[in-house]
């Protein structure tokens, strides 16, 4: 069980939503970042971080005095702050918007994207009104009842282990591990394993990957680092035997989170992911989009923006940066044809090896493993560019990690003089900062879409088309 809380309780009115899964409230002039509330509500909160000299405090809602019309019963007891507060425990993280109606979630996420782009990106309100009139889009609007409710979408889920060896998850910003008895956001294939019934003593972390195509589940087991090698090996083998006895036994591998090394115990150490036109091997904890529909939604949006703008003609030279296992690289290779070229850059050595296997038949693809800014700053070894000359691109797909691309990458990318960049972002704040860097270099947003690929959480995925300002229609051209 999670540890009881004894923090002070206050009554506040919840203010506007902010990036990060919380809303802003004030108490006697102090800013408090409140989770599990909705703007306009009157609530009682329990302070979770309240150092006297801190610039702001943090809190969870534990009782609702005046509720928002968008408040609904939380679908997951372990993640419900009201039920957790009643039993003096902490709610599990990972479903911090589960108390908000689906339409309410979309509205709050839209507000966050707009606020970040206005405040950090310097985008004018009028421009956002034009570019972002659709707001954050619901990708599950036409799915099953569960899917429309925002459930059953996660193809990858990470778990912790309680002191008693039971499956659990961490409370937000806490070492407290809350035992769980299901994971409603996960695909059925993950819940069908019923991992909460197993004894994970000696295991510290568990990662489960279940491709949406049903091609087989992979379970990664990381033993407690304080165990001897003999004890760690015994713990992993014991759990692997229990998993092998299941009716739909998954593949199982021992996993080192520090270097992503895996040792296969049962089955294989990779999963097979598919899109409409391609098949991908993803090894161990290699990156793949989490939502079951995300690969199609994001490739359609990013490549669709480039194709509509005429940037992916046959023979074009393009790049896929932070390319992972090749989700965008493969359709880019199709789009530019054998006479074109695709530079695929990925920092992870293991994921880069996956990309080589996945794209070995595409001769127009050049795969480079390393830091994006360094590879962009070197001369190309390919046949399309003379030695010593900086490579130039017609178009680029940029899909950085949550921290964003950053100033150095933006600078190196702009120096390659692409005609357009399709930017796929999973963090509105990092994306907005990068938009500002691009603006300072003479670039502007030409289109903008956002997708709710993380229902019941604060996360949102954004796809934007960036082009040089000089290429945009001028008022006199209209």
ABEGO torsion letter per residue (X at the ends): XBBBBABBBBBBBBBBBBBGGBBBBBBGGBBBBBBGBBBGBBBBBBBABABAABABBBBBBABBABBBAABBBBABAAABAAAAAAAGBBBBBGAAAAABBAAAAAAAAAAAAAAAAAAAAGBBAAAAAAAAAAEBBBAAAABBAAAAAGBGABABBBBBBBAAGBBBBBBBGBABBBBBABBAABBAAAAAAGAAABBABGBABBBBBBBAAGAEBBBBBBBBAABBAAAAAAAAAAAAAAAAABABBBBBBBBBAAAGBBBBABEBABBBBBBAABBBBBBEABBBBABAAAAAAAAAAAAAAAAAAGABBBGBBBBBBGAEAGAAAAAAAAAAEAABBBBBBBABAAAAAAAAAAAAABAABBBBBEBAAAAAABBBABAABBBGBBBBBABBBBBBBAAEAEAAAAAAAAAAGBABBBBBBABAAAAAAAAAAAAAAGBBBABBBBBBABBGBABBBBBBBBBBAAABBBAAAX
